[in-house]
């Protein structure tokens, strides 16, 4: 398992989610600022804490989802050590 790198802004996102002070959080920024990676880390963490939860994810186009979003989720899964079909960290 690789170390999961978290930027200052990504840490702020995780802290905002953990605080439960917000009912909506928007990720806005320039291309390449790891918004999707931060979101993937947050959503995977939430899903792990709340098994059987439903967390929808949307992108403008399927191509954007396949290129950016899916890649970011797979990268986070890999770094967290998720390796089997049951999504259990190893």
HELIX and SHEET records of a PDB file:
HELIX    1   1 UNK A    8  UNK A   19  1                                  12    
HELIX    2   2 UNK A   35  UNK A   49  1                                  15    
HELIX    3   3 UNK A   62  UNK A   64  1                                   3    
HELIX    4   4 UNK A   65  UNK A   69  3                                   5    
HELIX    5   5 UNK A   70  UNK A   80  1                                  11    
END                                                                             
